[in-house]
């Protein structure tokens, strides 16, 4: 238990991103994906818009993970 607490303290001291940082980043990414779909003329709120955002998100995620491997 002490080891886990110590590890958490060290990570926090090193500036490790918090869960809030990850959530904020995910929201910003999703907003940018929505803007990209709207920029090409897809109406926000439509089923096609939701599909565009989801497809864009999944494809970007796959591309980023291919680059890391």
C-alpha positions in Angstrom: 0.0 0.0 0.0 2.8 2.4 0.8 4.5 1.6 -2.5 1.4 2.4 -4.4 1.0 5.7 -2.6 4.6 6.5 -3.1 4.3 5.8 -6.9 1.2 8.0 -7.1 3.1 10.8 -5.4 6.2 10.5 -7.6 4.0 10.5 -10.8 2.1 13.6 -9.6 5.4 15.4 -8.8 6.8 14.6 -12.2 3.8 16.3 -13.9 2.0 13.2 -15.0 -1.3 14.1 -16.8 -4.3 13.6 -14.6 -7.6 12.0 -15.6 -9.0 15.5 -16.1 -6.3 16.3 -18.5 -7.1 13.2 -20.6 -10.8 13.9 -20.5 -10.2 17.5 -21.6 -8.0 16.4 -24.4 -10.6 13.9 -25.6 -13.3 16.5 -25.6 -11.1 18.9 -27.6 -10.3 16.1 -30.1 -14.0 15.2 -30.5 -14.9 18.9 -31.0 -12.2 19.2 -33.7 -13.6 16.1 -35.4 -17.1 17.6 -35.3 -15.8 20.9 -36.8 -14.0 19.0 -39.6 -17.3 17.2 -40.5 -19.2 20.5 -40.4 -16.5 22.2 -42.5 -17.2 19.7 -45.4 -20.9 20.6 -45.3 -22.4 17.8 -43.2 -25.3 19.1 -41.0 -24.6 18.8 -37.3 -27.2 16.7 -35.5 -27.9 14.4 -38.4 -27.2 10.7 -38.4 -24.6 11.2 -41.1 -22.8 13.8 -39.0 -22.6 11.4 -36.1 -21.2 8.7 -38.4 -18.7 11.1 -39.9 -17.4 12.1 -36.4 -17.2 8.5 -35.3 -15.4 7.3 -38.5 -13.0 10.2 -38.4 -12.2 9.5 -34.8 -11.6 5.8 -35.4 -9.5 6.4 -38.4 -7.3 9.0 -36.7 -6.9 6.8 -33.7 -5.8 3.8 -35.9 -3.4 6.0 -37.8 -1.8 7.4 -34.7 -1.4 3.9 -33.3 0.2 2.6 -36.5 2.8 5.4 -36.3 3.6 4.5 -32.7 4.2 0.8 -33.5 
